[in-house]
Amino acid sequence: MAMVPLPSPLFAWPKVYHGKTAIRVSCFSNSTSEPIEARKPKVFDNLFLSLFRNKMVQETGWDSEKPGYQGLIEVAHRLTVGQDNSKTRDAAVRILKSLFPPLLLELYRMLVAPIHSGKFAALMVARVTALSCQWLMGPCAVNSVDLPNGSSLMSGVFVEKCKYLEESKCVGVCINTCKLPTQFKFGILPPQLEVDDALKEPCLEICPSSVRRKEMNHNMDAHKCPKA
């Protein structure tokens, strides 16, 4: 599969936050990274994909005829149809929460999150993410994150090239079904929407919506993704 060059500012946002530490997902970063050598067998990747896709289908009430990852991407696009961005993000949050037993999330908040002011949770989630989500995002590794107090913590996840963005071919789908829904408000806040550079990213040249808008109206500004 040909790899599509991606604009670096799009993947420099906070990903998951807990306590006073942060878990970040970034691409083309100069920060120190720690490769994750252990890799789940492909059978687990297929199970994760099937579980995630089934939850998305339950939310949308629609499924693609395409198998595997391509089918999941079509369902992700369907999630953005017929509703505004805020409702798409709310739907994505419901999907993410549905992946975990409710009791597990509550126990995590009560027992794991408070340990060492949230640092243990950040370290743990970064490594779990790097190990379990490569089927969705592509190759990734744990990297160092600069904290507000001037220290650093190996609680980041460095994504080399985001497979989800490449396959969806849409900045808006990436932002509203992944980027914004996973910015949980724990401790360090993500940037406000009006100043978030990721939301100002231009529509990808390979985006089908961009191509259609250019064909329909040559005077229309097709640079900004309408779904972002």
C-alpha positions in Angstrom: 0.0 0.0 0.0 1.4 3.4 -0.9 2.0 5.6 2.0 0.6 9.1 1.8 2.7 12.0 3.2 0.8 13.7 6.0 1.1 17.3 7.3 3.0 17.2 10.6 0.9 19.7 12.6 -2.1 17.4 12.4 -0.6 14.9 14.8 0.8 17.0 17.5 -2.2 17.1 19.8 -2.8 15.7 23.3 -4.5 12.3 23.0 -5.5 11.1 26.5 -5.1 12.9 29.8 -5.1 11.7 33.3 -4.2 13.3 36.6 -1.4 15.8 36.1 0.2 13.8 33.3 -0.6 13.5 29.7 -0.6 10.8 27.0 0.0 12.3 23.6 -0.2 10.9 20.1 2.1 12.7 17.6 3.6 12.1 14.2 7.0 13.3 12.9 8.0 14.3 16.4 11.6 14.9 17.5 10.9 13.6 21.0 12.6 10.5 22.3 10.7 7.4 21.6 10.9 3.9 23.0 10.0 1.2 20.5 7.5 -1.4 21.5 9.0 -4.7 20.4 6.3 -7.0 21.6 3.4 -7.3 19.1 0.1 -9.0 19.5 -0.5 -11.8 17.0 -2.6 -11.0 14.1 -5.5 -13.0 15.5 -5.8 -10.4 18.3 -5.8 -7.6 15.8 -8.7 -9.2 14.0 -10.6 -9.6 17.2 -10.0 -6.0 18.1 -11.1 -4.8 14.7 -14.2 -7.0 14.8 -15.2 -5.8 18.3 -14.6 -2.1 17.4 -16.5 -2.4 14.1 -19.5 -4.2 15.7 -19.8 -1.3 18.3 -19.7 1.2 15.4 -22.4 -0.7 13.5 -24.6 -0.8 16.6 -24.2 3.0 16.9 -24.9 3.8 13.2 -27.4 1.0 12.5 -25.6 0.3 9.3 -22.8 -1.9 8.1 -20.6 -2.0 5.0 -20.5 -4.9 2.6 -16.7 -4.6 2.5 -14.7 -6.9 4.8 -12.1 -6.0 7.4 -10.5 -2.6 7.8 -12.0 -1.1 4.6 -15.4 -1.9 5.9 -14.7 -0.3 9.2 -13.6 2.9 7.4 -16.8 3.0 5.5 -18.8 2.7 8.8 -16.6 5.5 10.2 -17.6 7.7 7.3 -21.3 6.7 7.8 -21.0 7.9 11.4 -20.4 11.5 10.2 -23.4 11.5 7.8 -26.6 13.4 8.6 -25.4 15.0 11.9 -23.2 17.8 13.0 -19.7 17.4 14.3 -20.6 17.6 18.0 -23.1 14.7 17.6 -20.5 12.7 15.7 -18.0 13.2 18.5 -20.7 12.2 21.1 -21.4 9.0 19.1 -17.6 8.2 19.0 -17.4 8.7 22.8 -20.3 6.3 23.3 -18.5 3.7 21.0 -15.3 4.0 23.0 -17.0 3.6 26.3 -19.0 0.6 25.1 -15.7 -1.2 24.5 -15.2 -1.5 28.3 -17.4 -3.0 31.0 -18.8 -0.1 33.0 -17.5 -1.5 36.3 -14.0 -1.7 34.9 -13.9 2.0 34.0 -15.2 2.9 37.5 -12.6 0.7 39.2 -9.9 2.3 37.0 -10.9 5.8 38.1 -11.0 4.8 41.8 -8.0 2.5 42.1 -5.6 3.1 39.3 -5.9 6.8 38.4 -4.9 8.2 41.8 -1.6 6.3 42.0 1.4 8.6 42.0 -0.8 11.6 40.9 -1.8 9.8 37.8 1.7 9.1 36.5 1.3 5.3 36.8 -2.0 5.4 34.9 -0.4 7.5 32.1 2.6 5.2 31.8 0.3 2.1 31.8 -2.2 3.5 29.2 0.6 4.6 26.9 2.1 1.1 26.7 -1.3 -0.6 26.4 -2.2 1.8 23.6 1.1 1.2 21.7 0.6 -2.5 22.0 -3.1 -2.9 21.3 -3.9 -0.2 18.8 -1.4 -0.7 16.0 -4.1 -2.5 14.0 -6.0 0.8 13.9 -3.2 3.5 13.8 -0.2 1.7 12.3 3.3 1.3 13.8 3.7 3.3 17.0 6.0 3.6 20.0 6.0 5.1 23.5 7.7 8.5 23.7 8.5 11.2 26.1 6.0 14.0 27.0 7.0 17.4 28.5 4.8 18.1 31.6 3.7 21.6 32.8 6.1 21.4 35.8 9.1 21.1 33.5 9.7 17.4 33.9 9.0 14.7 31.4 7.4 11.3 31.4 7.5 8.3 29.0 3.7 8.6 28.6 3.3 9.5 25.0 2.5 7.4 22.0 4.3 8.2 18.8 2.4 7.2 15.6 4.7 7.0 12.6 1.9 7.5 10.0 -1.7 7.2 11.0 -3.3 4.4 9.1 -6.8 5.6 10.1 -6.3 9.0 8.4 -4.6 7.5 5.4 -7.4 5.0 4.8 -10.3 7.3 5.6 -8.8 10.0 3.4 -10.6 12.6 5.4 -9.4 15.1 8.0 -12.9 15.5 9.4 -13.5 11.8 10.0 -10.1 11.6 11.7 -10.8 14.6 13.9 -14.4 13.9 14.9 -14.2 10.1 15.4 -10.8 9.8 16.9 -8.8 13.0 17.7 -11.4 15.0 19.7 -13.4 12.1 21.3 -10.2 10.8 22.9 -9.2 14.1 24.5 -10.6 13.1 27.9 -10.6 16.0 30.3 -8.3 14.7 33.0 -5.8 17.3 34.3 -4.0 18.9 31.3 -6.7 20.3 29.0 -6.5 20.0 25.2 -6.5 23.2 23.2 -9.8 25.0 22.7 -11.5 24.2 19.4 -11.1 27.8 18.2 -7.3 27.7 18.6 -6.7 24.0 17.8 -4.4 23.9 14.8 -5.6 20.4 13.9 -9.0 21.8 13.0 -7.5 24.2 10.6 -5.8 21.5 8.5 -6.6 21.7 4.8 -8.7 19.0 3.2 -6.6 16.2 1.9 -6.0 16.1 -1.9 -7.1 12.5 -1.9 -10.4 13.2 0.0 -13.4 12.1 -2.1 -15.4 15.0 -0.7 -12.8 17.5 -1.8 -12.7 16.1 -5.3 -16.5 16.3 -5.6 -16.6 19.9 -4.3 -14.0 21.0 -6.8 -15.9 19.3 -9.6 -19.2 20.8 -8.6 -18.1 24.4 -8.1 -14.7 25.6 -9.2 -15.1 28.8 -7.2 -15.8 27.0 -4.0 -13.1 27.0 -1.3 -12.3 23.3 -1.1 -9.2 23.7 1.1 -10.9 23.4 4.5 -12.5 20.0 5.3 -16.3 20.6 5.8 -16.4 17.8 8.3 -13.6 19.3 10.5 
